[in-house]
Amino acid sequence: MKPSIRKPVVALVGRPNVGKSALFNRLAGRSISIVHDEPGVTRDRVSSPCNLTAIPCDLVDTGGIGALADADFSEAVSTEAEIAIDTSDIILFLVDAREGSTPVDQAIAQQLRKAADKVCLVINKSDHQELDHVAGDFAGLGLGDGISVSAAHGRNIRLLLGAIDSRLTPFAESIHEAEEASRITGLKIVVIGRPNAGKSSLVNAILDDDRTIVSEVAGTTRDAVDIPYDRAGERHTLIDTAGLRQRSRMDTSVEVFSAMRAERSIRRADLCLLVVDIAAGISAQDRKIARLVQKEQKPCIIVANKWDLYHPDAPRSARMEEAEETIRNELFFLHYAPFICVSARERQELDRIFGSIKKVREGSQKIMGTGELNRLLSDALRRNPPPTSKRHRRRLKILYGTAAINDRYAAVPVPLYILFVNDKRLLGDTYQSYLENTLRKENPSLGIPINFSVRSRRKPERQ
């Protein structure tokens, strides 16, 4: 694995509900972290490039330290924040102007004073100038005067950016090298699935790092977490998503918002890893999520997780045969997607994931030319002519075909086959499946969906 030169990291830390996620979204220039009045909404470290500073850097939004609404996660979230602090170059320590200095703020400040030279005190929720006088209340934290801002309303954000830039200056010389290294970009790979299928465990196993919180409690991951991952000289982005449940079973507005983020993550990804719990079997929710992948026409690999728990005493060949039968029967509409059996917990067969990704990516580059496509369509029509429509009393004629690539599928191209026909109403689902199978037999394109756009020949205008 080729080491990369990283950009400086700016971590946002503080107790819950002081506005870290709101400031993170403000500095990132887009809505990434979930902002909600419920304390402890951000549980994982969420990272994003910051494009507002003069010197490029990476932002890290952490879970709130201490006093969480659900204490079961307090130790894990605190660990996440401490890791971000240890690996950051600049720390933005957020406090709440409305509530003043609290015992939790003082406890955090005591830890941060060990690295006071890289700490910038940010007094958030200073929505009006009248609140600026409370800055003196935080003098006892021993971290300087602080900068009064309002992340929600954008007040004094430029002043804060200037303070960040002044601390980033020592890193300016290495930024150019980091930008050159980042030009070797890989794929945006989204890890999607129902709650507790093992998505975060899989991401952690790939990274060999406890980057996201893993818990037996379903729904631990709430944000869609973008995680840079260097492999073979390429900088991929792994997107760990919230598990998608049925809307009727979602407990809070935060969970509904998390599901919306997960769905958007599928749209912006280059490739989907659909994680299913093979030991528990394929559920209706697995099929629903798979349908979403199919609807978005995304390249896909099915990851059958918890393989170590799937009939562990049976011979491997019998286990594999039964797993394939289950997956192909239950997810038949993703017939183009290869599947691999892994155990994230035991870190078994993980190399096969990127082996499959490589095969999908390489196969996607073999796009059928216009001449080859039309010869293939002509042979298909000759071998198996389309039936005459009883309703329209005519037979389908394919006049011409061509392949087009949408710009948003540049990394892993997904071709759209445009068919010009005499009347698109004559192309039924059965014959369209036949054409798809014919094209796939000639060009398997592992993991890549085949999509048709059928256009009728324009009738001549009557004189």
C-alpha positions as CSV (number, residue, x, y, z in Angstrom):
1,M,0.0,0.0,0.0
2,K,1.5,3.3,-1.0
3,P,1.6,5.9,1.7
4,S,0.0,9.2,0.9
5,I,0.9,12.7,2.0
6,R,-2.1,13.9,4.0
7,K,-3.6,17.4,4.3
8,P,-3.6,19.0,7.8
9,V,-6.6,17.9,9.9
10,V,-8.9,20.3,11.8
11,A,-11.0,18.5,14.5
12,L,-14.1,19.9,16.1
13,V,-14.5,18.7,19.7
14,G,-16.8,19.6,22.6
15,R,-19.6,18.4,24.7
16,P,-22.9,17.3,23.0
17,N,-25.2,19.9,21.4
18,V,-22.8,22.9,21.3
19,G,-23.2,23.1,17.5
20,K,-20.2,21.1,16.2
21,S,-22.1,19.6,13.3
22,A,-23.6,23.0,12.4
23,L,-20.1,24.5,12.3
24,F,-18.8,21.5,10.4
25,N,-21.4,21.9,7.7
26,R,-20.7,25.6,7.6
27,L,-17.0,25.1,7.1
28,A,-17.4,22.2,4.7
29,G,-19.8,24.3,2.5
30,R,-22.5,21.6,2.4
31,S,-24.8,19.7,4.7
32,I,-22.9,16.5,5.8
33,S,-23.3,16.0,9.5
34,I,-26.8,15.7,10.8
35,V,-27.9,18.8,12.8
36,H,-30.6,18.1,15.4
37,D,-31.5,19.3,18.9
38,E,-31.2,15.8,20.3
39,P,-27.8,15.6,22.1
40,G,-25.4,12.9,20.9
41,V,-26.7,12.7,17.3
42,T,-23.2,12.6,15.8
43,R,-21.6,9.3,17.0
44,D,-19.0,8.6,14.3
45,R,-16.1,10.7,13.1
46,V,-17.3,12.4,10.0
47,S,-14.7,13.9,7.7
48,S,-14.8,16.3,4.7
49,P,-12.4,18.6,2.9
50,C,-12.7,22.2,3.9
51,N,-12.7,24.5,0.8
52,L,-13.3,27.8,2.6
53,T,-9.8,28.2,4.1
54,A,-7.0,29.6,2.0
55,I,-4.9,26.5,2.8
56,P,-6.7,23.2,2.1
57,C,-7.4,21.0,5.1
58,D,-9.6,18.1,6.2
59,L,-12.4,18.6,8.8
60,V,-13.3,16.0,11.3
61,D,-16.6,16.2,13.3
62,T,-16.5,14.1,16.4
63,G,-19.1,12.7,18.8
64,G,-19.8,14.8,21.8
65,I,-17.6,14.1,24.8
66,G,-19.5,13.2,28.0
67,A,-23.1,13.7,29.1
68,L,-24.6,11.8,26.2
69,A,-28.3,11.2,26.1
70,D,-27.8,7.4,25.9
71,A,-25.0,6.5,28.2
72,D,-24.4,3.1,26.5
73,F,-22.4,4.8,23.9
74,S,-20.6,7.4,26.0
75,E,-17.3,5.4,26.4
76,A,-17.2,4.6,22.6
77,V,-17.9,8.1,21.5
78,S,-15.4,9.5,23.9
79,T,-12.8,7.2,22.4
80,E,-13.7,8.4,18.9
81,A,-13.2,12.0,20.0
82,E,-9.9,11.3,21.7
83,I,-8.6,9.5,18.6
84,A,-9.6,12.6,16.5
85,I,-7.8,14.9,19.0
86,D,-4.6,12.8,18.9
87,T,-4.5,12.7,15.1
88,S,-5.4,16.3,14.4
89,D,-3.2,19.3,13.7
90,I,-5.7,22.0,14.8
91,I,-8.5,21.6,17.4
92,L,-11.6,23.8,17.4
93,F,-12.9,23.5,20.9
94,L,-16.6,24.5,20.9
95,V,-18.5,25.9,23.8
96,D,-22.1,27.3,24.1
97,A,-22.4,31.1,24.7
98,R,-26.0,30.7,25.9
99,E,-25.2,28.1,28.6
100,G,-21.8,29.5,29.7
101,S,-18.9,27.4,31.0
102,T,-20.0,24.0,32.4
103,P,-18.2,21.3,34.4
104,V,-17.9,19.2,31.2
105,D,-16.3,22.1,29.3
106,Q,-13.8,22.5,32.1
107,A,-13.0,18.8,32.2
108,I,-12.4,18.8,28.4
109,A,-10.3,22.0,28.6
110,Q,-8.1,20.3,31.2
111,Q,-7.3,17.6,28.7
112,L,-6.8,20.1,25.8
113,R,-4.4,22.3,27.8
114,K,-1.7,19.7,27.2
115,A,-1.8,20.7,23.5
116,A,-2.9,24.3,24.0
117,D,-0.7,25.5,21.1
118,K,-3.0,23.9,18.5
119,V,-6.3,24.6,20.3
120,C,-8.7,27.4,19.1
121,L,-11.5,28.2,21.5
122,V,-14.8,28.8,19.6
123,I,-17.7,30.3,21.5
124,N,-20.7,29.2,19.4
125,K,-24.3,30.3,19.4
126,S,-23.2,34.0,19.8
127,D,-26.1,35.0,17.6
128,H,-26.1,38.6,18.7
129,Q,-23.5,41.1,19.8
130,E,-25.1,41.2,23.3
131,L,-23.8,37.7,23.8
132,D,-20.2,38.7,23.1
133,H,-19.7,39.7,26.8
134,V,-20.0,36.1,27.9
135,A,-16.5,35.4,26.4
136,G,-15.1,36.4,29.8
137,D,-17.0,33.4,31.3
138,F,-14.7,31.1,29.4
139,A,-11.4,32.8,30.4
140,G,-11.1,30.3,33.2
141,L,-10.7,27.5,30.7
142,G,-7.1,28.7,30.1
143,L,-7.3,28.5,26.3
144,G,-7.3,32.2,25.5
145,D,-10.1,34.7,24.8
146,G,-11.8,32.6,22.1
147,I,-13.7,33.7,19.0
148,S,-17.5,34.3,19.2
149,V,-19.4,32.9,16.2
150,S,-22.8,31.7,15.2
151,A,-22.5,28.6,13.0
152,A,-26.3,28.6,12.4
153,H,-26.4,32.2,11.1
154,G,-22.8,32.5,9.7
155,R,-21.7,35.3,12.2
156,N,-17.9,35.9,12.4
157,I,-17.2,32.8,10.3
158,R,-14.6,34.8,8.2
159,L,-12.9,35.7,11.4
160,L,-12.7,32.1,12.4
161,L,-11.4,31.1,9.0
162,G,-8.6,33.6,9.3
163,A,-7.6,32.1,12.7
164,I,-7.6,28.7,11.2
165,D,-5.5,29.8,8.2
166,S,-2.9,31.4,10.5
167,R,-2.5,28.1,12.2
168,L,-2.3,26.2,8.9
169,T,0.5,28.4,7.5
170,P,3.3,26.0,8.7
171,F,1.7,23.2,6.6
172,A,1.6,25.3,3.4
173,E,4.8,23.8,1.9
174,S,3.5,20.2,2.1
175,I,0.1,21.0,0.7
176,H,1.3,21.0,-2.9
177,E,2.7,17.5,-2.5
178,A,-0.6,16.4,-0.9
179,E,-2.6,17.7,-3.8
180,E,-0.3,15.9,-6.3
181,A,-0.8,12.7,-4.4
182,S,-4.6,13.1,-4.3
183,R,-4.8,13.3,-8.1
184,I,-4.5,9.5,-8.1
185,T,-8.2,9.2,-7.1
186,G,-9.9,5.9,-6.8
187,L,-13.6,5.1,-6.3
188,K,-16.4,6.2,-4.1
189,I,-17.5,2.9,-2.6
190,V,-20.8,2.9,-0.6
191,V,-21.4,0.2,2.0
192,I,-25.2,-0.3,2.2
193,G,-27.5,-2.7,3.9
194,R,-30.1,-3.1,6.6
195,P,-29.3,-2.4,10.3
196,N,-26.8,-4.8,12.0
197,A,-25.8,-6.6,8.8
198,G,-22.2,-5.8,9.7
199,K,-21.5,-2.7,7.5
200,S,-19.4,-0.8,10.1
201,S,-17.6,-4.0,11.1
202,L,-16.8,-4.6,7.4
203,V,-15.4,-1.0,7.0
204,N,-13.4,-1.4,10.2
205,A,-12.0,-4.7,9.0
206,I,-11.0,-3.2,5.6
207,L,-9.3,-0.3,7.3
208,D,-7.9,-2.5,10.1
209,D,-9.0,0.3,12.4
210,D,-12.0,0.9,14.7
211,R,-13.0,3.9,12.7
212,T,-16.8,3.6,13.1
213,I,-18.7,2.5,16.2
214,V,-19.6,-1.2,16.2
215,S,-22.4,-2.3,18.5
216,E,-24.9,-5.1,18.8
217,V,-27.6,-2.3,19.0
218,A,-29.0,-1.9,15.5
219,G,-28.8,1.7,14.1
220,T,-25.5,2.8,15.7
221,T,-24.3,4.5,12.6
222,R,-26.5,7.5,11.9
223,D,-24.4,9.6,9.5
224,A,-23.2,8.5,6.1
225,V,-19.5,8.6,7.0
226,D,-16.9,9.3,4.2
227,I,-13.6,7.6,5.0
228,P,-10.5,8.0,2.8
229,Y,-8.7,4.7,2.2
230,D,-5.4,4.3,0.3
231,R,-4.9,1.1,-1.5
232,A,-2.4,0.3,-4.2
233,G,-1.6,4.0,-4.8
234,E,-5.2,5.0,-5.2
235,R,-7.2,7.1,-2.7
236,H,-10.6,5.5,-2.5
237,T,-13.5,6.8,-0.3
238,L,-15.5,4.3,1.7
239,I,-19.0,5.5,2.6
240,D,-20.4,3.8,5.6
241,T,-24.1,4.4,5.8
242,A,-26.9,4.1,8.3
243,G,-28.8,0.9,8.1
244,L,-32.0,1.3,6.1
245,R,-35.2,0.2,7.9
246,Q,-38.8,0.5,6.7
247,R,-40.0,4.1,7.1
248,S,-42.9,2.9,9.4
249,R,-40.4,1.4,11.8
250,M,-38.1,4.5,12.1
251,D,-38.1,5.7,15.7
252,T,-37.0,9.3,15.3
253,S,-36.7,12.1,12.8
254,V,-33.0,11.7,13.1
255,E,-33.3,8.1,11.8
256,V,-35.5,9.2,8.9
257,F,-32.9,11.8,8.0
258,S,-30.1,9.2,8.2
259,A,-32.0,7.0,5.8
260,M,-32.3,9.9,3.3
261,R,-28.5,10.4,3.6
262,A,-27.9,6.7,2.9
263,E,-30.1,6.9,-0.2
264,R,-28.2,10.0,-1.4
265,S,-24.9,8.2,-0.8
266,I,-26.0,5.4,-3.2
267,R,-26.6,8.0,-5.9
268,R,-23.2,9.7,-5.5
269,A,-21.2,6.5,-5.2
270,D,-19.3,4.8,-8.1
271,L,-20.0,1.3,-6.8
272,C,-22.2,-0.3,-4.1
273,L,-21.3,-3.0,-1.7
274,L,-24.6,-4.5,-0.7
275,V,-24.0,-6.2,2.7
276,V,-26.4,-9.0,3.7
277,D,-26.4,-11.1,6.8
278,I,-26.2,-14.5,5.1
279,A,-26.5,-16.3,8.5
280,A,-29.8,-14.6,9.2
281,G,-31.0,-15.0,5.6
282,I,-32.3,-12.5,3.0
283,S,-35.1,-10.3,4.4
284,A,-37.7,-8.2,2.7
285,Q,-35.7,-5.1,3.7
286,D,-32.6,-6.5,2.0
287,R,-34.7,-6.8,-1.2
288,K,-36.0,-3.3,-0.8
289,I,-32.5,-1.9,-0.5
290,A,-31.3,-4.0,-3.5
291,R,-34.2,-2.5,-5.5
292,L,-32.9,0.9,-4.6
293,V,-29.5,0.0,-6.0
294,Q,-31.2,-1.4,-9.1
295,K,-33.3,1.8,-9.5
296,E,-30.2,4.0,-9.4
297,Q,-28.6,1.8,-12.0
298,K,-25.4,1.4,-9.9
299,P,-22.6,-1.1,-10.3
300,C,-22.9,-3.6,-7.4
301,I,-21.2,-6.4,-5.5
302,I,-23.2,-8.4,-3.0
303,V,-21.2,-9.1,0.2
304,A,-22.6,-12.1,2.1
305,N,-21.3,-11.2,5.6
306,K,-21.2,-13.5,8.7
307,W,-20.0,-16.4,6.6
308,D,-18.4,-18.0,9.7
309,L,-21.9,-18.4,11.2
310,Y,-23.5,-19.9,8.1
311,H,-23.8,-23.7,8.5
312,P,-20.3,-23.8,9.9
313,D,-20.2,-27.6,10.2
314,A,-21.2,-28.3,6.6
315,P,-18.6,-28.7,3.8
316,R,-17.5,-25.5,2.1
317,S,-18.7,-26.5,-1.3
318,A,-22.2,-27.3,0.0
319,R,-22.3,-24.0,2.0
320,M,-21.3,-22.0,-1.1
321,E,-23.8,-23.8,-3.3
322,E,-26.7,-23.1,-0.8
323,A,-25.6,-19.5,-0.4
324,E,-25.6,-18.9,-4.1
325,E,-29.0,-20.4,-4.5
326,T,-30.4,-18.2,-1.7
327,I,-28.9,-15.0,-3.0
328,R,-29.8,-15.7,-6.7
329,N,-33.4,-16.6,-5.7
330,E,-34.0,-13.8,-3.3
331,L,-32.1,-11.1,-5.2
332,F,-32.8,-12.3,-8.7
333,F,-33.1,-8.8,-10.1
334,L,-29.5,-8.2,-9.2
335,H,-28.4,-11.2,-11.3
336,Y,-25.6,-9.1,-12.8
337,A,-24.0,-8.5,-9.4
338,P,-21.3,-11.0,-8.3
339,F,-21.4,-12.1,-4.7
340,I,-18.6,-12.9,-2.2
341,C,-18.8,-14.6,1.2
342,V,-16.8,-12.9,4.0
343,S,-16.7,-12.6,7.8
344,A,-15.9,-9.1,8.9
345,R,-15.7,-10.1,12.5
346,E,-13.1,-12.8,11.8
347,R,-11.5,-10.8,8.9
348,Q,-11.9,-13.7,6.5
349,E,-11.8,-13.4,2.7
350,L,-11.6,-9.6,2.8
351,D,-9.1,-9.4,0.0
352,R,-11.7,-10.9,-2.3
353,I,-13.7,-7.7,-2.0
354,F,-11.1,-5.5,-3.7
355,G,-10.4,-8.4,-6.1
356,S,-14.0,-8.2,-7.2
357,I,-14.0,-4.4,-7.3
358,K,-11.0,-4.6,-9.7
359,K,-12.8,-7.1,-12.0
360,V,-15.9,-5.0,-12.1
361,R,-13.9,-1.8,-12.8
362,E,-11.8,-3.4,-15.6
363,G,-14.9,-5.1,-17.1
364,S,-16.7,-1.8,-17.2
365,Q,-14.1,-0.3,-19.5
366,K,-15.0,-2.7,-22.3
367,I,-17.8,-0.7,-23.9
368,M,-19.4,-2.2,-27.0
369,G,-18.9,-0.1,-30.1
370,T,-21.7,0.9,-32.4
371,G,-20.8,-1.5,-35.2
372,E,-20.4,-4.5,-32.9
373,L,-23.6,-3.6,-31.1
374,N,-25.7,-3.5,-34.3
375,R,-24.2,-6.8,-35.6
376,L,-25.1,-8.4,-32.3
377,L,-28.7,-7.0,-32.4
378,S,-29.1,-8.1,-36.0
379,D,-28.0,-11.7,-35.1
380,A,-30.3,-11.7,-32.1
381,L,-33.3,-10.7,-34.3
382,R,-32.5,-13.4,-36.8
383,R,-32.0,-16.2,-34.3
384,N,-35.1,-15.3,-32.3
385,P,-37.5,-12.9,-34.1
386,P,-39.8,-10.9,-31.8
387,P,-43.4,-12.0,-31.7
388,T,-46.2,-10.1,-33.5
389,S,-48.1,-7.9,-31.1
390,K,-51.7,-9.0,-30.9
391,R,-52.8,-5.6,-29.8
392,H,-50.9,-3.6,-32.4
393,R,-50.7,-6.3,-35.1
394,R,-47.2,-5.5,-35.9
395,R,-43.7,-6.9,-35.2
396,L,-40.9,-5.0,-33.5
397,K,-38.1,-3.8,-35.8
398,I,-34.8,-2.6,-34.3
399,L,-33.5,0.0,-36.8
400,Y,-30.3,1.1,-35.0
401,G,-28.5,0.9,-31.7
402,T,-25.8,2.9,-30.0
403,A,-24.2,3.1,-26.5
404,A,-24.0,6.2,-24.4
405,I,-22.2,6.9,-21.1
406,N,-23.5,9.3,-18.5
407,D,-20.8,11.6,-17.1
408,R,-21.6,10.7,-13.5
409,Y,-20.5,7.1,-14.3
410,A,-17.0,8.1,-15.4
411,A,-15.1,6.0,-12.8
412,V,-17.1,2.8,-13.4
413,P,-18.9,3.3,-16.7
414,V,-22.5,2.1,-17.0
415,P,-23.6,2.1,-20.6
416,L,-27.1,3.1,-21.7
417,Y,-28.0,1.2,-24.9
418,I,-30.2,3.5,-27.0
419,L,-32.4,1.5,-29.4
420,F,-34.2,3.2,-32.3
421,V,-37.2,1.0,-33.2
422,N,-40.4,1.3,-35.4
423,D,-42.6,1.4,-32.3
424,K,-41.3,1.1,-28.7
425,R,-44.7,-0.2,-27.5
426,L,-43.8,-3.5,-29.4
427,L,-40.8,-4.2,-27.1
428,G,-42.1,-6.4,-24.2
429,D,-40.2,-7.3,-21.0
430,T,-39.5,-10.8,-22.1
431,Y,-37.9,-9.8,-25.4
432,Q,-36.0,-7.0,-23.7
433,S,-34.6,-9.6,-21.2
434,Y,-33.6,-11.7,-24.2
435,L,-31.7,-8.8,-25.7
436,E,-30.0,-8.1,-22.4
437,N,-28.9,-11.7,-22.0
438,T,-27.6,-11.6,-25.6
439,L,-25.5,-8.5,-24.9
440,R,-24.2,-9.9,-21.6
441,K,-23.2,-13.2,-23.2
442,E,-21.0,-11.3,-25.6
443,N,-19.7,-8.8,-22.9
444,P,-20.3,-10.2,-19.4
445,S,-19.6,-6.8,-17.7
446,L,-19.5,-8.3,-14.2
447,G,-21.4,-6.1,-11.7
448,I,-22.6,-3.6,-14.3
449,P,-26.4,-3.2,-15.1
450,I,-27.6,-3.1,-18.6
451,N,-30.1,-0.4,-19.3
452,F,-32.1,0.3,-22.5
453,S,-33.6,3.6,-23.7
454,V,-36.1,2.7,-26.5
455,R,-37.1,5.4,-29.0
456,S,-39.8,5.1,-31.6
457,R,-39.1,6.2,-35.2
458,R,-40.7,9.6,-35.7
459,K,-43.7,9.3,-38.1
460,P,-43.6,11.5,-41.2
461,E,-45.8,14.6,-40.8
462,R,-48.9,14.5,-43.0
463,Q,-49.0,17.0,-45.8
